[in-house]
Amino acid sequence: MKFTTPRVFTILITLTLLCVPVVHAGDSEQAVKQNGAPSSYLGDREELSDLRVFLKLAAENNNELRASFQKWQAAVKKAVGADTLPDPKFSFGYYTTPLETRGGPARYRYGLSQTLPFFGKLGYKEQMALREADGFKAKFDSLKLTTFFEVKKIYYEYSYLARAIEITKENIELMKYLEKIATARYTTGSAKHSDIIRPQVELGKLEDRLNSLNDLQRPLAASLNAFLDRPADTAIPFPDSIPVMSFTEPEDTLFDDIRANPNLTYWETVVAKEEAGKNLAESNYFPDFTFGVDVTEVDDARNPGVMGDGQNPIMTSMSFNIPIWLNAREAAVDESQAKILAAKRSRAGLERKLTAGLELALYKYRDAGRKIGLYRDTLVPKAEQSLGVTMEAFMTGRGTSLDLIDAEQTLLELQLAYYRALTDQAQRLAEIETIVGRELPCQFHGSLLKKTQ
């Protein structure tokens, strides 16, 4: 079914002819045909080309997102060398007084040693570093979802602002027309002076509302530009249209998807990291071994012919630390165990919060959908009929300007409430996607804005 939006001047012409228009609020929507099965709404809808561009710019330019990405990359680089052996040690000693040996006086010695951690220690360190990198990746994914949600929310609000400005302008034109009618009737003596004053007062209110709406464009644009790393005063034109979507998946399946939320993934990486840390702490009960080779440089013997004359003795060595301070090691194990329990509790608490948040977001989404149907099919059409009837009564002398203004105010507020509900539904859909950690396949059933012809 295709709708057409009633324009102000069409209303004025029909009212001049004393005809009452009966038009549904849904006439302001553009029907969107479905082509096959629904898919991700950012992937194949021309109406959201502007939003796709903004999301791409945010992914590439957002400073917080780029900083989070670099932290993740730094953690990955750190993990690369986590299982590397300690550097070998070179030692050198010089005898200030030559050490006399049978083979000759010893002048200096040098050696090389390498420490080998106990079996498994390097592997546990690598696991800790890898899980830490995974945690930074989860933080990056979470920030990306949050950034995209904020961009979508501001974009939808910007679209609502465009529609609110348009509707307010239409009502200003209508009120100017009513003022002219009241003035004409006053000059002929068929209307009171108050019938002129009241439209003028209402016109002033509408113009003040329009000024406030126009003034809101700059801060909204600045907020969106901030996420795109652009100057605050970069102009952002109002979108031509914004589709109204509804997701196609059963709500119950969304609660299973919460487990994929990157914030939960982050706490899972913390648990895995601390478990590896606990294993490392337990392995510290065992010693590390150091193997070495030392060479002593010996000069020629003072008495020729002595056995071993001038030969450099070589000594191999092995040493290990003695882990006798058990209290410190026990404390390290207990510390890791406490961190594991804390991370598990944090994850469980967050999962419950996300579940509650999803419940609330779904409620607001459904509530917005109910309001859309109520305003579109019932309230706005009746308000349009009421305005037409009141206008006819006013022009024939059977009504007052107060009744007319009241009907106009009612229609204006219901129209704005209708588009507010459309915007809320789109924003709640974006919030639901943020909670479940993915975009949802959607069906399109209209457009928040009229397409530019």
Residue pairs with C-beta under 8 A, 6 or more apart in sequence:
1 31
2 30
2 31
3 24
3 26
3 27
3 28
3 29
3 30
3 31
4 27
5 27
5 28
5 450
6 21
6 23
6 27
6 384
7 170
8 170
8 171
8 173
8 174
9 173
10 21
11 21
11 174
11 388
12 173
12 174
12 177
14 20
14 21
14 388
15 388
15 391
15 392
15 395
18 392
18 395
18 396
19 388
20 385
20 388
20 389
20 391
20 392
21 384
21 388
22 381
22 384
22 385
22 388
23 381
23 384
24 376
24 377
24 380
24 381
25 375
25 376
25 377
25 379
25 380
25 381
25 384
25 414
25 415
25 418
26 376
26 377
26 446
28 450
29 244
29 376
29 445
29 446
29 447
30 241
30 446
30 447
30 450
30 451
31 446
32 45
32 47
32 243
32 444
32 445
32 446
32 447
34 443
34 444
37 441
38 248
38 441
38 442
38 443
38 444
39 441
40 439
40 440
40 441
40 442
41 48
41 243
41 245
41 439
41 440
41 441
41 442
41 444
42 48
42 51
42 52
42 55
42 439
45 243
45 444
47 240
47 241
47 242
47 243
47 447
48 242
48 243
50 155
50 239
51 151
51 152
51 155
51 239
51 242
54 151
54 155
54 224
54 228
55 148
55 151
55 152
57 228
57 229
57 230
58 65
58 147
58 148
58 151
58 227
58 228
59 65
59 144
59 147
59 148
61 228
61 229
61 230
62 147
62 227
62 228
62 229
63 229
64 143
64 147
65 140
65 143
65 144
65 147
68 136
68 139
68 140
68 143
69 140
71 136
71 139
71 140
72 133
72 136
72 137
72 139
72 140
74 136
75 129
75 132
75 133
75 135
75 136
76 133
78 129
78 132
78 133
79 126
79 129
79 130
79 132
79 133
82 122
82 125
82 126
82 128
82 129
82 130
83 122
83 123
83 125
83 126
84 122
85 114
85 115
85 116
85 117
85 122
86 114
86 115
86 117
88 112
88 113
88 114
89 112
89 113
89 114
89 115
89 292
90 110
90 111
90 112
91 110
91 111
91 112
91 113
91 294
92 108
92 109
92 110
92 111
93 108
93 109
93 110
94 107
94 108
95 106
95 107
95 108
98 105
98 106
98 107
98 299
99 105
99 106
100 106
101 298
102 301
102 306
102 307
102 308
103 298
103 301
103 306
103 307
103 308
103 309
103 310
103 311
103 313
104 298
104 299
104 300
104 301
104 302
104 306
104 309
104 310
105 298
105 299
105 302
106 296
106 297
106 298
106 299
107 297
107 298
107 299
108 296
108 297
109 294
109 295
109 296
109 297
110 294
110 295
110 297
111 292
111 293
111 294
111 295
111 315
111 317
112 292
112 293
113 290
113 291
113 292
113 293
113 317
114 290
114 291
114 292
115 288
115 289
115 290
116 288
116 289
116 290
116 291
117 288
118 283
118 286
118 287
118 288
118 289
119 283
119 286
120 279
120 283
121 280
121 283
121 284
121 288
124 276
124 277
124 279
124 280
124 283
125 280
127 272
127 273
127 276
127 279
128 273
128 276
128 277
128 280
131 269
131 270
131 272
131 273
131 276
132 269
132 273
134 265
134 269
134 272
135 266
135 269
135 270
135 273
138 262
138 263
138 265
138 266
138 269
139 262
139 266
141 262
141 265
141 437
142 261
142 262
142 263
142 266
145 262
145 433
145 434
145 437
146 434
147 227
148 430
148 434
149 430
149 431
149 433
149 434
150 227
151 224
151 227
151 228
152 426
152 427
152 430
153 427
153 430
153 431
154 220
154 223
154 224
154 227
155 224
155 239
155 242
156 242
156 423
156 426
156 427
156 430
156 448
157 220
157 423
157 427
158 217
158 220
158 221
158 224
158 236
158 238
158 239
159 238
159 239
159 242
159 423
159 448
159 449
160 419
160 420
160 422
160 423
160 448
161 213
161 216
161 217
161 220
161 238
162 238
162 239
162 449
163 419
163 448
163 449
164 213
164 416
164 419
165 210
165 213
165 214
167 412
167 415
167 416
167 419
168 206
168 209
168 210
168 213
168 412
169 210
171 206
171 408
171 411
171 412
172 203
172 206
172 207
172 210
174 408
175 199
175 202
175 203
175 206
175 405
175 408
176 203
178 199
178 391
178 394
178 401
178 404
178 405
178 408
179 196
179 199
179 200
179 203
181 394
181 395
182 191
182 195
182 196
182 198
182 199
182 401
183 196
185 191
185 195
185 397
186 192
186 193
186 195
186 196
190 397
191 397
191 401
194 401
194 402
195 400
195 401
196 401
198 401
198 402
198 405
199 401
199 404
199 405
202 405
202 408
202 409
218 233
221 232
221 234
221 235
221 236
222 232
222 233
224 236
225 231
225 232
225 233
225 234
225 236
226 232
238 449
239 449
240 449
240 451
240 452
241 447
241 448
241 449
241 450
241 451
241 452
242 426
242 447
242 448
242 449
243 444
243 446
243 447
243 448
244 372
244 422
244 425
244 426
244 444
244 445
244 446
244 447
244 448
245 425
245 426
245 429
245 442
245 443
245 444
245 445
246 369
246 425
246 429
246 442
246 443
246 445
247 429
247 432
247 440
247 441
247 442
247 443
248 440
248 441
248 442
248 443
249 440
249 441
251 362
254 358
254 362
254 432
254 436
255 355
255 358
257 436
257 437
257 438
258 264
258 351
258 354
258 355
258 358
258 435
258 436
258 437
259 351
260 436
260 437
260 438
261 354
261 435
261 436
261 437
262 437
263 350
263 354
264 347
264 350
264 351
264 354
267 343
267 344
267 346
267 347
267 350
268 347
270 339
270 343
270 346
271 340
271 343
271 344
271 347
274 336
274 339
274 340
274 343
275 336
275 340
277 336
277 339
278 333
278 336
278 337
278 340
281 329
281 332
281 333
281 335
281 336
282 333
284 323
284 329
284 332
285 323
285 326
285 329
286 323
287 320
287 321
287 322
287 323
288 320
288 321
289 318
289 319
289 320
290 317
290 318
290 319
290 320
291 316
291 317
291 318
292 316
292 317
292 318
292 319
293 314
293 315
293 316
293 317
294 314
294 315
294 316
294 317
295 312
295 313
295 314
295 315
296 312
296 313
296 314
296 315
297 312
298 310
298 311
298 312
298 313
299 310
300 309
300 310
301 308
301 309
301 310
323 329
354 435
357 435
358 432
358 435
358 436
361 428
361 431
361 432
361 435
362 428
362 432
364 424
364 428
365 425
365 428
365 429
365 432
368 421
368 422
368 424
368 425
368 428
369 421
369 425
371 417
371 418
371 421
372 418
372 421
372 422
372 425
375 414
375 417
375 418
375 421
376 418
379 414
379 418
380 411
380 414
380 415
380 418
383 407
383 410
383 411
383 414
384 411
386 407
386 410
386 411
387 404
387 407
387 408
387 410
387 411
390 399
390 403
390 404
390 406
390 407
391 404
391 407
393 399
393 403
394 400
394 401
394 403
394 404
419 448
422 446
422 448
423 448
426 448
429 440
429 442
432 440
433 439
433 440
